[in-house]
């Protein structure tokens, strides 16, 4: 190793290595975090390690929408304030966090836990499609909103689900795809610009 880790205390090395495994944390950030944790009071370190263990021990998937939750059904599915006639389909639980942050949506969700990707060997049986169809059959749902990612896998998944759901008498919509805020037109790619024109709304 370039940083001569053999001269560093073993517990510190171990912490750096573990932190380095986290997404978005490179070797330098891992070192910085490790030395920060070394300086922090023991109580704070305990709170952090408890928080990590708690998500592993207490978090399960909601049996209705498959969001991560500490109670089943989850807080959204069991809320009386949510519109049960709308189901928004997302790829990952963290997508719900992003949508909830906007406060623009008051319906329910369904987390697929992935997207169809033939190149990566992810088929329709690997994501929560069967459970979605069961849900749509057993509940009165008026609209399904496709909020899968706007990449190839997300588009394929939305098209596939649309194909399955369209015969069920349920309205299927897709999140409007437009220009990201702050974009200058001349720098927008063709796909984005085409969709922005197609998805235009009354001003
Ligand atoms: Zn739920």
Boltz pocket constraint, residues with backbone or C-beta under 6 A from the ligand:
constraints:
  - pocket:
      binder: B
      contacts: [[A, 62], [A, 63], [A, 64], [A, 65], [A, 66], [A, 67], [A, 73], [A, 74], [A, 75], [A, 76], [A, 77], [A, 78], [A, 109]]
      max_distance: 6.0
